[in-house]
């Protein structure tokens, strides 16, 4: 049985939510590289024994092997994820209500779904067998029904008229048109919101999705976030144990700053007192010649003058005698 994640959707704070959201690009890139996408960094995290991951250096030969797993021209998981969350949502937003997904766009979204979750080899063949015009018409009806009546179950029923489209894929098509209000029925978001963060089997039924949508709406209302953001945070929460350290900024080691109120060590205090004492002694001594030096100088000068006077007197006496 899988271990429940530390972050619960019932107790996660706004700050914790956005910290997890910020890790999504790095986690996504690590998953994409592992699935055989382009290697953007020679240092990466790959599964080790026991499904744990380790920080290893990927050699040039390994990079070539991983790159070779993706055929020429085939999108990586990271490419498809950018399309799903950044490129297609804009044209499908409420600002252009007449625009609906084409069959080619549906196929690309299904490719993303197959790389994102469990791979089903027959799904793409079924989806591709739909008529392009019928595809756009059916999607348009489902989207309008949700926007007019906010009836998520009825909208899914309409979208499921297309071949190969079940509740999970239908939720993806609807979520692209309504990214702020509709959650995608992905494995990670289902585990996090409906299974207490534990990996459990899902039936991918409309009933399960309605329950998932309700729990996602509660989290969105409590934290003031969108359904797309909840999808990404759920993905990070459920994947981050497989990629420890990914998305965590490096912390530079810095010398701890001394507290202004921290006590001064006794040894330091003694040295400080010695320095202050020696400084006082040096200041108390007069600069230049000391009094003793001045006195000795004055005495020597007087003695020299007396000697000159005595010689002068002797000379005068000798001259007188002559």
C-alpha positions in Angstrom: 0.0 0.0 0.0 1.4 3.4 -0.9 2.2 6.0 1.7 0.0 9.0 2.0 1.7 12.3 1.0 2.5 14.9 3.6 0.4 17.6 1.9 -3.3 16.9 2.2 -5.9 18.7 0.0 -8.0 19.4 3.2 -5.2 21.1 5.1 -2.8 22.5 2.5 -2.2 26.2 2.9 -2.1 28.8 0.2 1.7 29.1 0.7 2.3 25.4 0.5 0.1 25.1 -2.5 2.0 27.7 -4.5 5.4 26.2 -3.4 4.3 22.9 -4.8 3.0 24.6 -8.0 6.4 26.2 -8.5 8.0 22.7 -8.6 5.8 21.5 -11.5 8.1 22.5 -14.4 11.1 20.7 -12.9 9.1 17.6 -12.0 7.5 17.5 -15.4 10.9 17.8 -17.2 12.4 15.0 -15.1 9.4 12.7 -16.0 9.7 13.7 -19.6 13.4 12.9 -19.7 12.8 9.6 -18.0 10.1 8.7 -20.6 12.7 9.2 -23.4 12.5 13.0 -24.1 15.3 15.4 -24.7 17.9 15.6 -21.9 18.2 19.2 -20.8 20.6 18.7 -18.0 23.4 16.1 -17.7 22.7 15.8 -14.0 19.2 14.3 -13.4 17.2 12.0 -11.4 16.4 8.5 -12.6 14.8 5.5 -10.9 17.1 3.4 -8.8 16.5 0.2 -6.9 13.2 0.0 -5.1 11.7 2.7 -7.3 13.7 5.3 -5.5 15.6 7.9 -7.5 19.1 9.0 -7.2 21.1 12.0 -8.3 23.4 10.5 -11.0 25.5 11.9 -13.9 24.1 10.8 -17.3 27.0 10.1 -19.7 26.9 11.0 -23.4 26.1 7.4 -24.4 23.1 7.3 -22.1 21.9 10.6 -23.4 22.0 9.3 -27.0 20.2 6.2 -26.0 17.4 8.1 -24.2 17.1 10.5 -27.1 16.9 7.6 -29.5 13.8 6.3 -27.8 11.8 9.2 -29.2 11.4 8.9 -33.0 12.4 11.7 -35.2 9.7 14.4 -35.2 7.8 12.8 -32.3 6.9 15.2 -29.5 8.3 14.6 -26.1 6.1 14.5 -23.0 7.3 18.0 -22.1 6.3 19.3 -25.6 2.8 17.8 -25.3 2.4 19.2 -21.8 3.3 22.7 -23.1 0.7 22.2 -25.8 -2.0 21.0 -23.3 -1.5 23.8 -20.7 0.0 26.7 -22.6 -0.9 26.6 -26.3 -4.4 25.2 -26.7 -6.1 26.7 -23.7 -6.0 30.2 -25.0 -7.9 29.6 -28.3 -10.4 27.5 -26.4 -11.2 30.1 -23.7 -14.4 31.9 -23.1 -13.3 34.9 -25.1 -13.9 32.8 -28.3 -17.0 30.8 -27.5 -17.5 29.7 -31.1 -14.1 28.0 -31.3 -14.1 24.3 -30.5 -11.5 21.6 -30.8 -10.8 20.0 -34.2 -10.1 16.3 -34.6 -6.4 16.9 -35.0 -6.3 18.9 -31.8 -8.2 16.1 -30.0 -5.7 13.6 -31.3 -2.8 15.6 -29.9 -4.5 16.0 -26.5 -5.1 12.2 -26.5 -1.3 11.7 -27.1 -0.6 13.9 -24.1 -3.1 11.9 -22.0 -1.4 8.6 -23.0 2.0 9.9 -22.0 0.6 11.5 -18.9 -1.1 8.4 -17.5 -1.7 4.8 -18.5 -1.0 3.9 -22.1 -3.9 2.3 -24.0 -2.7 1.2 -27.5 -6.2 1.1 -29.0 -7.4 4.4 -27.8 -5.8 6.6 -30.5 -7.1 4.3 -33.2 -10.7 4.7 -32.0 -10.4 8.5 -31.5 -8.9 8.9 -35.0 -11.9 7.1 -36.5 -14.3 9.9 -35.7 -15.6 12.2 -38.4 -13.9 15.6 -38.2 -17.1 17.6 -38.6 -19.0 15.4 -36.2 -16.2 15.8 -33.7 -16.4 19.5 -33.7 -20.2 19.5 -33.5 -20.3 17.1 -30.6 -17.7 19.0 -28.6 -19.5 22.3 -29.3 -22.7 20.9 -27.9 -21.1 19.5 -24.8 -19.2 22.8 -24.1 -22.4 24.9 -24.6 -24.4 22.6 -22.3 -21.9 23.1 -19.5 -21.6 26.8 -19.9 -25.3 27.3 -20.0 -26.4 24.9 -17.2 -23.2 24.1 -15.3 -24.3 20.4 -15.6 -21.0 18.5 -15.6 -22.5 15.1 -15.9 -24.8 15.9 -18.8 -21.8 17.6 -20.6 -19.7 14.5 -20.2 -22.6 12.4 -21.6 -22.6 14.4 -24.8 -18.9 14.3 -25.3 -18.8 10.5 -24.7 -20.9 10.1 -27.9 -17.5 10.2 -29.8 -15.7 6.9 -30.4 -12.9 6.3 -28.0 -14.0 9.1 -25.6 -14.8 8.0 -22.1 -15.4 10.2 -19.0 -11.7 10.7 -18.4 -10.9 11.9 -22.0 -14.2 13.8 -22.1 -13.2 15.7 -19.0 -9.9 16.6 -20.7 -11.7 18.1 -23.7 -14.1 20.0 -21.5 -11.2 21.2 -19.2 -9.4 22.7 -22.2 -12.4 24.9 -22.9 -13.0 25.7 -19.2 -9.6 25.5 -17.5 -10.7 27.5 -14.4 -13.9 25.5 -13.7 -13.3 21.9 -14.9 -10.8 19.4 -13.6 -9.2 16.8 -15.8 -9.8 13.2 -14.6 -6.1 12.3 -14.2 -4.7 9.6 -12.0 -2.6 11.8 -9.8 -5.4 14.3 -9.0 -7.8 11.4 -8.4 -5.4 9.8 -5.9 -4.7 13.1 -4.1 -8.3 14.3 -3.8 -10.4 11.1 -3.6 -8.0 8.5 -2.2 -6.2 10.4 0.6 -3.1 10.5 -1.6 -2.8 6.7 -2.0 -2.6 4.9 -5.3 -5.9 3.0 -5.8 -7.6 1.5 -8.8 -10.2 3.8 -10.5 -13.2 2.8 -12.6 -13.0 6.0 -14.6 -16.8 6.3 -14.4 -18.9 9.4 -14.6 -19.9 8.9 -11.0 -16.2 8.9 -9.9 -15.6 12.0 -11.9 -18.5 13.9 -10.4 -17.1 13.2 -7.0 -13.7 14.3 -8.1 -15.0 17.5 -9.6 -16.8 18.3 -6.3 -13.7 17.8 -4.2 -11.6 19.9 -6.6 -14.2 22.7 -6.4 -13.9 22.7 -2.6 -10.1 23.1 -2.8 -10.4 25.8 -5.5 -13.0 27.8 -3.4 -11.0 27.5 -0.2 -7.6 28.5 -1.7 -8.8 30.8 -4.5 -7.0 28.7 -7.2 -7.9 27.3 -10.6 -8.6 23.7 -11.6 -5.5 23.7 -13.8 -3.4 24.7 -10.8 -4.9 21.9 -8.8 -4.0 19.4 -11.5 -0.4 20.5 -11.4 -0.1 20.5 -7.6 -1.6 17.0 -7.4 0.9 15.8 -10.0 3.8 17.3 -7.9 2.5 15.9 -4.7 2.1 12.4 -6.1 5.4 12.4 -8.0 7.9 14.3 -5.8 8.9 11.2 -3.7 10.0 9.5 -6.9 12.2 12.6 -7.8 13.7 13.8 -4.4 15.3 17.2 -4.7 13.8 18.0 -8.1 12.4 21.5 -8.1 14.0 22.4 -4.8 16.3 25.5 -5.1 19.9 25.1 -4.0 20.7 26.7 -0.7 24.1 28.4 -0.6 26.0 27.8 2.5 26.5 31.1 4.4 28.3 31.9 7.6 25.8 32.4 10.4 25.4 36.0 11.4 26.2 36.8 15.0 23.2 37.8 17.1 23.4 41.4 18.4 22.3 40.2 21.8 24.6 37.1 21.9 26.9 37.0 25.0 30.6 37.6 24.4 32.8 34.6 25.2 35.0 35.0 28.3 38.2 34.5 26.3 37.2 37.3 23.9 36.3 39.5 26.8 39.7 39.1 28.5 41.5 39.9 25.3 39.4 43.0 24.9 40.3 44.2 28.4 44.0 43.6 27.8 43.9 45.7 24.6 42.0 48.5 26.4 44.5 48.4 29.3 47.6 48.6 27.0 45.9 51.4 25.1 45.4 53.4 28.3 49.0 53.0 29.3 50.3 54.2 25.9 48.0 57.2 26.0 49.2 58.1 29.5 52.9 58.4 28.4 53.8 61.9 26.9 54.9 61.9 23.4 58.5 63.1 22.5 61.2 63.6 25.2 60.4 62.5 28.7 61.0 64.9 31.7 64.1 62.9 32.6 65.5 63.2 29.2 64.9 67.0 29.2 66.5 67.4 32.6 69.6 65.4 31.5 69.9 67.6 28.4 69.6 70.8 30.4 72.3 69.6 32.9 74.8 68.7 30.2 74.3 72.1 28.6 75.0 73.9 31.9 78.1 71.9 32.5 79.4 72.8 29.0 78.9 76.5 29.7 80.7 76.3 33.1 83.7 74.6 31.4 83.9 77.4 28.8 83.8 80.1 31.6 86.6 78.3 33.6 88.8 78.2 30.5 88.1 81.8 29.8 89.2 82.8 33.3 92.4 80.8 33.2 93.3 82.5 29.9 92.8 86.0 31.4 95.0 85.1 34.5 97.8 83.8 32.3 97.7 86.9 30.2 97.9 89.1 33.3 101.0 87.2 34.5 102.8 87.7 31.2 
